[in-house]
Amino acid sequence: MRLSPSSQLVIGSLIVAVVVVTLAWVSAPHPVASVPSPSLQPTVPSEPTDSPRPSATLFTDASPAAPSVTAAPSPTTAPTDLQGLLALLRIAPEDRTGYDRELFVHWIDADGDGCNTRREVLIEEAVTPPSVHTGCDLVGGSWFSVYDGLTFIDPSGMDIDHMVALAESWDSGASAWTPERRERFANDLEVPWSLIAVSAHSNREKSDQDPTDWLPPRVEEQCDYVADWIAVKVRWSLAIDQAEWTTLDALAGDCPGESRPVALAP
């Protein structure tokens, strides 16, 4: 369709007006929405809640998940009768190969008080306490030898007997010990039955014999002696030979009232 000149003039005017309005809008400034940039500040942890943190699990005797632990033997326990103590001992043949008394260092001053093991036993077992002078010189005092019933006022007449002789201990297991353990055995003051002050005569008569071959001449002392012997063997985990066991078993049966606490050596 062909437009008249007047129509063409109107349409041209409208187009010009639209173009002018559009150019005016484009050139005008427009606000831009603000977009926050990522924060560069460190993240702050939230405050702790009231919920408690999980705690470590404590095992008690009632806890089903508690590990089973076998307790080490206590150094001292309730008194044990002689038959019960005998049952703790291992029976094995004796072997004296390589024995030398010098392998058991004694007497030592373990606590550094100036008195060695010999003097400590004499002081402890004195019937009449002696005066202790410089160098642990013992003046006065009296001692009773339970093996043979003799009384002494001069400590030089006394020996300190190893209840289980050093040679006997070697035969029974001490040959495998360290020098330090042998020294502790030879100077054991922790229990009253390891070392005993007796007459030199009775100690040398006993020598290194076990109860199969020697018992104190005083019959009333024999049950104490047997109990002390067994207790020392248990304390130091020493073995007994078959003849020794047979003798001790018979003697223990004759001493029903005797008992000793188990005192294991460290």
Backbone bond lengths (Angstrom), bond angles and torsions (degrees), N, CA, C in turn:
res aa  C-N    CA-C-N  psi(-1)  N-CA   C-N-CA  omega(-1)  CA-C   N-CA-C  phi
1 M - - - 1.473 - - 1.495 108.08 -
2 R 1.249 116.43 136.23 1.474 122.19 -178.40 1.506 108.82 -96.08
3 L 1.413 115.29 125.95 1.462 121.27 -178.19 1.529 109.93 -84.84
4 S 1.305 110.66 152.93 1.477 116.34 176.94 1.509 108.58 -78.29
5 P 1.318 116.80 160.94 1.485 120.30 179.99 1.494 111.77 -58.14
6 S 1.312 120.64 -33.51 1.473 120.88 -178.62 1.536 110.61 -71.84
7 S 1.340 117.28 -37.03 1.483 120.86 178.53 1.519 110.60 -66.60
8 Q 1.328 115.11 -41.32 1.468 118.51 179.15 1.519 110.51 -61.87
9 L 1.345 117.72 -34.80 1.457 120.88 -179.09 1.524 110.44 -68.10
10 V 1.333 117.27 -38.97 1.492 120.87 179.78 1.509 111.37 -65.90
11 I 1.338 116.24 -46.29 1.481 120.46 -178.13 1.504 110.49 -63.31
12 G 1.366 117.54 -40.16 1.473 120.32 179.79 1.514 110.32 -63.59
13 S 1.353 115.80 -38.34 1.474 118.87 -179.81 1.519 110.64 -65.08
14 L 1.344 116.49 -39.02 1.490 119.60 178.43 1.534 112.37 -64.16
15 I 1.324 115.44 -41.92 1.476 119.27 179.95 1.501 110.37 -62.07
16 V 1.335 116.88 -44.05 1.473 121.35 -179.45 1.519 109.72 -61.43
17 A 1.332 116.51 -39.60 1.465 120.03 -178.15 1.534 111.06 -66.07
18 V 1.341 115.09 -41.73 1.487 119.12 179.48 1.503 111.28 -62.63
19 V 1.361 115.93 -42.25 1.474 119.98 -179.41 1.508 110.55 -63.57
20 V 1.327 116.94 -41.96 1.478 121.17 -178.67 1.530 110.33 -63.11
21 V 1.329 116.50 -44.51 1.488 120.22 -178.95 1.518 111.11 -64.62
22 T 1.319 114.57 -40.10 1.487 118.47 -179.15 1.503 111.01 -64.28
23 L 1.379 115.99 -44.90 1.472 118.90 -179.93 1.519 111.17 -64.42
24 A 1.297 117.63 -34.10 1.462 120.80 -179.81 1.543 110.23 -68.33
25 W 1.334 116.32 -37.90 1.488 119.18 -178.71 1.522 111.93 -69.93
26 V 1.368 114.37 -40.36 1.477 119.10 -178.52 1.503 111.07 -64.85
27 S 1.354 117.57 -38.87 1.472 119.98 -175.61 1.515 112.50 -79.01
28 A 1.345 118.91 -14.79 1.475 120.78 -178.89 1.527 109.81 -76.85
29 P 1.415 119.34 146.11 1.491 121.87 178.00 1.520 110.83 -70.88
30 H 1.321 116.77 142.68 1.469 122.54 179.08 1.527 109.37 -124.77
31 P 1.352 121.31 136.73 1.490 122.11 175.93 1.518 111.19 -65.67
32 V 1.381 114.81 142.06 1.477 120.73 -179.86 1.527 108.40 -110.54
33 A 1.307 116.94 134.28 1.482 120.66 179.12 1.514 110.26 -62.49
34 S 1.357 116.88 135.50 1.469 121.98 -179.22 1.523 110.02 -81.02
35 V 1.334 115.88 127.52 1.472 121.91 177.20 1.519 108.43 -110.35
36 P 1.309 117.86 114.72 1.478 118.57 -177.98 1.512 111.58 -62.25
37 S 1.352 115.07 139.32 1.478 120.20 176.44 1.518 109.66 -83.51
38 P 1.323 118.09 158.65 1.473 120.42 179.75 1.521 110.49 -59.08
39 S 1.368 116.02 139.40 1.469 120.45 -179.78 1.518 110.40 -71.43
40 L 1.351 115.40 137.93 1.461 120.45 176.80 1.523 111.78 -97.93
41 Q 1.381 117.20 1.55 1.457 119.99 -179.98 1.528 110.43 -79.15
42 P 1.381 117.85 146.99 1.474 119.37 178.14 1.513 110.84 -65.61
43 T 1.302 114.04 151.04 1.457 119.19 179.38 1.521 109.52 -72.93
44 V 1.304 117.02 128.65 1.470 121.87 179.78 1.505 108.35 -93.81
45 P 1.343 118.13 123.64 1.464 118.91 -178.84 1.508 110.71 -65.13
46 S 1.277 113.92 150.25 1.463 118.79 179.61 1.517 109.65 -72.38
47 E 1.332 115.51 157.89 1.467 120.28 179.33 1.514 109.53 -64.16
48 P 1.368 117.18 144.04 1.466 118.72 179.57 1.518 110.83 -63.53
49 T 1.296 113.60 148.06 1.458 118.57 178.81 1.515 109.27 -85.32
50 D 1.312 116.93 178.27 1.464 121.19 179.46 1.519 112.35 -78.96
51 S 1.339 117.67 -6.33 1.461 119.78 -178.95 1.517 109.82 -70.32
52 P 1.328 118.99 127.86 1.473 120.46 -178.97 1.515 111.55 -68.55
53 R 1.353 115.13 149.71 1.460 119.96 175.63 1.515 108.27 -73.08
54 P 1.325 116.47 150.26 1.475 117.33 177.84 1.521 109.71 -64.43
55 S 1.324 117.16 136.54 1.467 121.11 -179.79 1.511 109.92 -99.06
56 A 1.369 114.81 164.56 1.461 119.49 178.08 1.516 109.30 -66.09
57 T 1.314 116.59 147.87 1.460 120.73 -179.90 1.516 109.42 -78.23
58 L 1.310 116.57 128.36 1.455 121.53 176.93 1.517 107.82 -102.56
59 F 1.364 115.38 126.44 1.454 119.25 178.64 1.519 108.99 -86.89
60 T 1.284 116.93 126.74 1.458 121.44 174.74 1.518 107.59 -119.41
61 D 1.316 115.14 174.52 1.463 118.32 179.96 1.518 111.49 -61.53
62 A 1.359 115.99 -24.76 1.460 118.99 -177.37 1.522 112.55 -90.86
63 S 1.334 117.27 -6.86 1.462 119.79 -177.19 1.516 110.22 -76.32
64 P 1.325 118.25 121.58 1.464 119.32 -179.01 1.517 112.53 -64.73
65 A 1.359 117.17 -24.32 1.462 119.44 -177.80 1.520 112.55 -89.81
66 A 1.331 118.06 0.55 1.465 120.18 -177.63 1.510 110.24 -64.16
67 P 1.361 117.47 136.55 1.452 119.83 179.74 1.513 110.91 -68.71
68 S 1.294 116.14 148.45 1.461 120.71 177.33 1.520 109.41 -82.79
69 V 1.341 116.94 119.79 1.464 121.40 -177.73 1.515 108.61 -122.35
70 T 1.306 116.58 130.84 1.455 120.86 175.89 1.514 108.98 -89.78
71 A 1.323 117.45 118.71 1.460 121.61 -176.63 1.524 110.69 -69.44
72 A 1.357 115.46 143.56 1.453 120.30 174.96 1.518 108.58 -69.51
73 P 1.334 117.74 152.29 1.456 119.42 179.62 1.518 111.08 -59.00
74 S 1.308 115.96 139.54 1.458 120.13 177.50 1.518 109.76 -72.66
75 P 1.365 118.55 141.38 1.460 120.19 178.22 1.525 112.64 -56.04
76 T 1.323 117.32 -35.53 1.454 120.07 177.20 1.519 109.04 -136.49
77 T 1.299 116.18 136.36 1.451 121.01 178.58 1.522 108.17 -131.86
78 A 1.314 116.01 -173.78 1.458 120.49 -179.61 1.528 110.32 -60.80
79 P 1.334 117.81 151.16 1.472 120.24 179.01 1.520 111.65 -54.24
80 T 1.318 115.95 145.80 1.456 121.79 -178.54 1.524 108.86 -124.56
81 D 1.319 116.87 136.48 1.465 120.16 178.46 1.518 109.91 -68.90
82 L 1.312 115.49 162.98 1.472 119.55 -172.44 1.523 112.61 -64.68
83 Q 1.307 117.83 -36.16 1.465 119.74 177.72 1.533 110.17 -63.96
84 G 1.343 115.87 -39.27 1.463 119.39 177.80 1.516 111.78 -65.57
85 L 1.330 117.03 -38.94 1.467 120.29 177.44 1.526 111.10 -66.04
86 L 1.315 116.12 -41.90 1.473 119.74 179.03 1.529 111.18 -58.35
87 A 1.317 116.16 -35.71 1.465 120.29 -178.93 1.515 112.37 -66.26
88 L 1.345 117.28 -17.05 1.466 120.78 179.17 1.523 112.40 -84.76
89 L 1.325 117.09 -10.30 1.465 120.25 -173.39 1.523 112.09 -92.46
90 R 1.318 113.98 143.41 1.468 121.61 177.10 1.527 109.17 -88.61
91 I 1.322 116.11 135.22 1.468 120.84 177.66 1.527 108.32 -94.20
92 A 1.339 115.70 124.86 1.467 120.47 -178.18 1.527 108.69 -155.12
93 P 1.319 117.50 151.63 1.476 119.63 177.51 1.525 110.91 -67.92
94 E 1.335 115.97 152.13 1.459 120.88 179.59 1.530 110.79 -86.04
95 D 1.334 115.29 154.00 1.464 120.44 178.94 1.525 108.63 -147.83
96 R 1.326 116.67 114.91 1.461 120.66 -177.20 1.530 112.52 -97.05
97 T 1.288 118.70 9.20 1.467 121.88 -178.33 1.527 110.97 -54.87
98 G 1.348 115.63 125.52 1.459 120.74 175.21 1.514 115.67 85.09
99 Y 1.334 118.13 4.69 1.466 119.56 -176.59 1.522 112.11 -68.47
100 D 1.336 115.00 138.63 1.464 123.41 172.74 1.525 106.50 -149.00
101 R 1.311 116.75 127.21 1.468 120.91 -178.40 1.529 111.64 -57.73
102 E 1.322 116.90 -30.11 1.459 121.07 -178.71 1.528 112.44 -68.12
103 L 1.308 117.44 -10.98 1.466 120.83 177.44 1.533 111.72 -75.62
104 F 1.342 116.04 -8.72 1.464 121.78 177.24 1.532 107.84 -113.62
105 V 1.307 117.18 95.88 1.469 120.68 -175.93 1.534 110.27 -68.52
106 H 1.326 116.54 124.40 1.461 122.90 176.33 1.534 107.19 -163.45
107 W 1.294 122.28 155.88 1.458 126.13 -2.62 1.524 108.98 -93.99
108 I 1.313 117.85 143.84 1.458 120.86 -177.24 1.535 109.61 -116.37
109 D 1.316 115.97 162.53 1.469 121.80 174.36 1.524 107.06 -104.48
110 A 1.322 115.94 83.06 1.464 121.22 -171.75 1.523 113.13 -63.93
111 D 1.322 117.75 -36.24 1.470 119.46 -176.10 1.528 113.05 -98.51
112 G 1.341 116.94 1.72 1.453 120.42 174.86 1.517 114.96 68.01
113 D 1.340 117.12 24.63 1.469 119.00 -178.96 1.519 113.20 -92.86
114 G 1.337 117.19 4.96 1.457 120.82 179.27 1.510 114.09 94.42
115 C 1.336 117.72 -8.17 1.470 122.06 179.09 1.524 109.20 -112.36
116 N 1.329 116.65 123.56 1.457 119.05 179.58 1.526 110.21 -79.24
117 T 1.325 116.37 179.95 1.459 121.04 -174.37 1.525 111.80 -58.66
118 R 1.314 117.43 -42.99 1.471 120.04 179.19 1.520 110.74 -56.60
119 R 1.331 117.26 -49.42 1.462 120.90 -178.06 1.527 111.12 -66.77
120 E 1.321 117.09 -35.68 1.466 119.98 178.81 1.536 110.59 -60.90
121 V 1.341 117.05 -42.16 1.468 120.46 179.71 1.529 110.23 -66.99
122 L 1.329 116.70 -41.98 1.463 119.61 179.19 1.529 111.38 -62.36
123 I 1.314 117.05 -40.89 1.466 120.74 178.50 1.527 110.11 -65.27
124 E 1.317 116.92 -43.22 1.460 121.64 -177.12 1.527 111.96 -67.05
125 E 1.319 118.30 -37.02 1.467 121.08 -171.86 1.527 113.64 -100.19
126 A 1.300 117.83 4.48 1.467 120.17 179.89 1.528 110.63 -62.67
127 V 1.326 116.32 134.71 1.462 121.18 174.01 1.523 108.88 -73.19
128 T 1.327 115.18 -44.82 1.461 122.22 171.79 1.517 106.77 -111.07
129 P 1.325 119.33 115.43 1.467 120.68 -175.26 1.530 112.29 -60.44
130 P 1.321 117.48 133.64 1.459 120.89 176.68 1.529 110.82 -83.31
131 S 1.337 116.08 163.67 1.460 120.90 170.45 1.520 107.41 -83.46
132 V 1.314 116.06 136.50 1.464 120.54 -178.84 1.520 108.31 -102.17
133 H 1.332 116.82 113.56 1.450 121.99 -177.38 1.523 110.55 -102.09
134 T 1.326 115.87 -177.50 1.463 121.52 -179.68 1.525 110.72 -53.11
135 G 1.327 115.27 137.90 1.468 120.37 -178.85 1.509 112.52 74.95
136 C 1.341 116.28 16.58 1.467 123.11 -178.17 1.529 111.53 60.17
137 D 1.310 116.08 36.26 1.461 121.46 174.73 1.525 107.86 -75.79
138 L 1.321 116.54 125.14 1.466 121.15 -176.56 1.523 109.80 -96.18
139 V 1.319 116.00 121.62 1.457 121.69 -178.08 1.521 108.57 -118.33
140 G 1.345 115.11 130.74 1.457 118.97 -177.23 1.515 110.00 76.77
141 G 1.311 115.55 -166.27 1.453 120.30 179.92 1.513 112.20 90.04
142 S 1.334 115.19 167.15 1.466 121.09 176.22 1.522 109.03 -148.32
143 W 1.337 115.03 155.85 1.464 121.11 -176.07 1.528 109.92 -138.23
144 F 1.328 115.42 146.70 1.463 121.45 178.49 1.517 109.09 -116.73
145 S 1.316 116.91 125.55 1.461 122.16 178.81 1.522 109.34 -88.94
146 V 1.334 116.25 108.62 1.468 119.55 -174.53 1.524 112.46 -70.06
147 Y 1.314 118.50 -20.80 1.460 120.01 -178.78 1.520 111.55 -66.54
148 D 1.335 115.96 -43.79 1.470 119.81 -174.36 1.525 114.64 -125.27
149 G 1.332 118.10 2.10 1.455 120.92 174.32 1.511 115.86 78.65
150 L 1.326 118.32 17.15 1.463 121.37 -178.88 1.523 110.45 -92.13
151 T 1.360 115.45 147.72 1.455 121.46 177.72 1.522 109.51 -111.51
152 F 1.342 116.56 139.90 1.464 122.35 -178.08 1.524 110.34 -127.36
153 I 1.341 115.43 143.30 1.470 120.37 172.16 1.531 110.35 -111.31
154 D 1.315 115.04 -2.23 1.469 120.84 177.27 1.529 108.04 -119.11
155 P 1.321 117.96 114.68 1.468 119.41 -176.79 1.523 114.07 -63.20
156 S 1.327 117.11 -16.69 1.467 118.62 179.29 1.529 111.63 -67.35
157 G 1.336 117.48 -17.24 1.462 120.17 177.40 1.517 113.01 -83.77
158 M 1.349 116.28 -1.05 1.465 121.43 -177.85 1.525 110.76 -105.41
159 D 1.317 115.73 143.70 1.462 122.45 168.53 1.526 108.36 -109.00
160 I 1.312 115.82 155.95 1.468 119.88 171.05 1.523 106.42 -100.21
161 D 1.317 115.21 112.07 1.458 120.96 -177.19 1.517 110.40 -88.21
162 H 1.336 116.35 129.08 1.457 120.59 166.56 1.528 105.88 -76.48
163 M 1.328 116.08 115.14 1.463 119.24 -176.17 1.526 110.24 -48.87
164 V 1.323 116.87 -51.85 1.469 121.24 168.78 1.525 105.54 -98.46
165 A 1.313 115.72 113.11 1.467 120.74 -174.38 1.525 111.58 -56.62
166 L 1.324 116.07 153.24 1.466 120.86 -179.28 1.529 111.01 -57.03
167 A 1.334 116.17 -43.43 1.472 119.65 -179.84 1.533 110.45 -64.60
168 E 1.332 116.43 -41.11 1.465 120.61 178.79 1.521 111.12 -63.31
169 S 1.329 116.47 -39.22 1.472 119.11 178.84 1.528 110.25 -65.83
170 W 1.336 116.79 -37.80 1.469 120.69 177.48 1.527 109.78 -60.69
171 D 1.332 115.46 -46.23 1.468 120.65 179.51 1.525 111.79 -59.30
172 S 1.334 116.01 -28.96 1.456 121.33 -168.23 1.525 114.25 -102.40
173 G 1.330 117.21 6.36 1.456 119.14 177.36 1.511 115.74 139.78
174 A 1.347 118.62 -18.60 1.463 120.47 -177.46 1.527 112.56 -68.25
175 S 1.327 117.27 -15.63 1.467 119.57 177.91 1.528 111.43 -62.84
176 A 1.324 116.90 -22.90 1.467 121.13 -179.52 1.523 112.28 -93.96
177 W 1.322 118.20 -0.51 1.456 121.10 -177.53 1.521 112.09 -79.44
178 T 1.311 114.41 163.85 1.463 120.55 170.82 1.529 108.63 -76.88
179 P 1.340 118.34 158.51 1.468 120.12 175.85 1.533 112.10 -56.48
180 E 1.333 116.82 -35.50 1.461 120.16 -179.13 1.528 111.37 -64.91
181 R 1.317 116.88 -40.58 1.469 119.40 179.51 1.519 110.54 -69.58
182 R 1.303 117.69 -37.79 1.472 119.64 177.09 1.526 110.51 -63.53
183 E 1.333 116.73 -37.40 1.466 119.92 177.23 1.525 110.91 -64.87
184 R 1.327 116.76 -41.21 1.466 119.58 178.95 1.528 110.86 -63.78
185 F 1.320 116.02 -39.26 1.468 120.02 178.18 1.526 110.53 -63.65
186 A 1.306 117.80 -44.59 1.464 122.21 -175.69 1.521 112.57 -69.69
187 N 1.335 117.19 -16.32 1.468 121.30 -177.08 1.523 111.70 -126.95
188 D 1.322 116.56 32.34 1.466 121.18 -171.98 1.532 111.99 -75.09
189 L 1.331 114.85 104.47 1.461 121.03 177.63 1.533 112.11 -104.90
190 E 1.318 117.27 5.56 1.463 120.98 -173.90 1.526 112.80 -74.60
191 V 1.317 117.39 -25.48 1.472 121.02 177.50 1.525 107.54 -129.52
192 P 1.335 118.15 152.31 1.464 120.08 -174.21 1.517 115.50 -80.17
193 W 1.342 117.74 -0.59 1.463 118.02 -176.32 1.525 113.95 -110.64
194 S 1.308 118.30 5.37 1.465 119.50 177.65 1.527 112.01 -81.21
195 L 1.339 115.99 -39.04 1.464 122.49 -177.43 1.517 108.44 -128.31
196 I 1.340 116.55 141.88 1.457 119.87 -177.80 1.524 109.63 -146.50
197 A 1.327 116.32 138.32 1.470 121.80 178.70 1.532 108.95 -85.83
198 V 1.328 115.46 119.03 1.475 121.44 -179.66 1.519 108.98 -138.05
199 S 1.315 115.94 171.44 1.463 119.12 178.92 1.523 110.02 -61.94
200 A 1.320 115.10 143.80 1.463 119.67 178.80 1.526 110.31 -58.51
201 H 1.333 116.08 -36.84 1.471 119.68 -179.32 1.523 111.48 -61.22
202 S 1.342 117.25 -48.43 1.465 119.46 -176.58 1.525 111.32 -68.99
203 N 1.325 116.60 -35.22 1.465 119.44 179.52 1.519 110.97 -65.55
204 R 1.314 116.63 -40.43 1.470 119.50 -178.34 1.521 111.34 -76.72
205 E 1.318 116.24 -26.26 1.462 119.72 174.07 1.527 110.07 -68.58
206 K 1.304 115.95 -40.13 1.466 120.82 176.85 1.514 110.91 -65.80
207 S 1.317 116.91 -45.63 1.462 123.70 -179.52 1.528 109.76 56.49
208 D 1.342 118.10 -126.92 1.463 121.14 -177.08 1.525 111.94 -108.59
209 Q 1.340 116.91 22.05 1.459 120.65 -176.05 1.533 111.73 -78.91
210 D 1.331 115.95 149.20 1.453 120.11 175.09 1.534 108.67 -94.43
211 P 1.334 119.10 175.98 1.476 120.54 -175.40 1.520 115.13 -61.75
212 T 1.318 118.19 -13.60 1.461 119.81 175.09 1.524 110.35 -64.98
213 D 1.356 115.81 -32.40 1.464 120.49 -174.23 1.527 114.49 -111.87
214 W 1.339 117.07 -15.55 1.466 117.96 -179.07 1.521 111.02 -151.46
215 L 1.336 115.06 136.15 1.452 123.21 172.09 1.527 107.98 -135.20
216 P 1.315 119.19 154.36 1.465 120.29 179.03 1.536 111.34 -55.92
217 P 1.325 117.04 139.17 1.475 120.16 178.61 1.530 112.67 -58.09
218 R 1.331 117.89 -32.86 1.466 121.20 178.01 1.533 108.93 -75.23
219 V 1.310 115.91 110.66 1.464 121.06 -176.24 1.524 111.12 -58.96
220 E 1.342 116.40 -36.71 1.462 119.71 -177.69 1.526 112.79 -67.73
221 E 1.320 117.36 -12.57 1.465 121.70 179.08 1.523 112.05 -94.00
222 Q 1.321 117.56 -11.45 1.472 119.89 -169.30 1.524 113.90 -67.26
223 C 1.317 118.85 -37.16 1.466 119.62 178.86 1.527 110.80 -66.52
224 D 1.338 117.17 -42.57 1.464 120.04 175.52 1.523 110.69 -59.37
225 Y 1.333 115.03 -42.22 1.462 120.36 -178.13 1.531 110.95 -62.02
226 V 1.321 115.99 -47.39 1.471 120.52 -179.80 1.527 110.69 -62.43
227 A 1.332 116.53 -42.43 1.468 120.23 179.18 1.526 110.88 -62.83
228 D 1.335 116.83 -42.84 1.466 120.81 179.30 1.531 111.13 -64.47
229 W 1.315 116.14 -41.71 1.471 121.06 -179.43 1.536 110.38 -60.28
230 I 1.330 115.28 -50.42 1.472 119.50 -179.06 1.526 110.37 -62.34
231 A 1.340 116.41 -41.92 1.469 120.36 -177.94 1.525 111.65 -62.84
232 V 1.339 117.68 -38.18 1.463 120.75 178.06 1.522 110.41 -66.89
233 K 1.316 116.41 -42.53 1.471 119.20 179.80 1.537 110.86 -62.62
234 V 1.326 116.22 -39.22 1.469 119.44 177.70 1.522 110.06 -68.46
235 R 1.331 116.62 -44.83 1.465 121.02 -177.46 1.518 111.71 -56.03
236 W 1.320 116.92 -40.09 1.469 120.75 -175.58 1.524 113.12 -103.95
237 S 1.322 116.53 11.81 1.478 122.24 177.37 1.526 111.59 53.84
238 L 1.315 115.81 43.57 1.457 121.38 178.19 1.527 109.94 -91.26
239 A 1.311 116.17 149.42 1.457 121.19 -179.49 1.530 110.49 -84.43
240 I 1.321 115.45 168.21 1.463 121.72 170.59 1.526 107.49 -127.80
241 D 1.334 115.96 149.07 1.463 117.39 177.17 1.528 109.06 -87.07
242 Q 1.334 116.32 173.62 1.462 119.97 -172.57 1.521 111.92 -63.23
243 A 1.341 117.74 -43.69 1.468 120.49 -179.50 1.529 110.49 -64.12
244 E 1.316 115.66 -39.88 1.464 120.81 178.63 1.528 110.21 -62.32
245 W 1.340 116.80 -44.06 1.460 120.13 179.40 1.522 111.12 -61.50
246 T 1.317 116.36 -43.26 1.468 120.32 -178.72 1.526 110.88 -61.05
247 T 1.343 116.07 -43.95 1.463 120.81 179.21 1.525 111.12 -64.86
248 L 1.330 116.21 -48.77 1.456 120.36 -177.41 1.520 111.68 -64.26
249 D 1.317 117.20 -37.19 1.459 120.88 179.11 1.520 110.52 -62.80
250 A 1.328 116.29 -42.86 1.465 120.50 179.21 1.528 111.05 -67.49
251 L 1.335 116.49 -43.22 1.464 120.25 -179.65 1.528 111.19 -66.57
252 A 1.335 116.67 -39.14 1.468 120.39 179.27 1.525 110.44 -61.92
253 G 1.325 116.29 -35.08 1.456 119.86 177.92 1.515 112.39 -65.54
254 D 1.335 116.92 -25.47 1.469 121.51 178.29 1.519 112.27 -87.45
255 C 1.347 117.43 -2.63 1.474 121.81 -177.36 1.524 109.75 -127.03
256 P 1.330 118.29 61.61 1.470 120.82 -173.71 1.523 114.16 -64.38
257 G 1.329 117.60 -23.16 1.461 118.88 -177.76 1.505 114.68 -87.81
258 E 1.337 117.48 -4.77 1.466 120.99 -176.46 1.528 111.29 -84.03
259 S 1.319 115.59 141.43 1.463 121.41 174.97 1.515 108.19 -154.93
260 R 1.320 115.68 159.24 1.465 121.78 176.19 1.527 107.89 -142.76
261 P 1.320 117.94 142.90 1.465 118.63 173.98 1.522 109.57 -70.99
262 V 1.324 115.39 146.18 1.459 119.61 175.26 1.538 107.73 -74.73
263 A 1.297 116.76 117.58 1.468 120.73 -179.36 1.524 108.05 -125.71
264 L 1.329 116.40 90.62 1.461 121.14 -174.93 1.519 110.96 -73.89
265 A 1.346 115.90 133.50 1.456 120.59 178.77 1.516 110.22 -73.01
266 P 1.346 117.90 146.61 1.459 120.07 178.70 1.522 111.19 -68.49
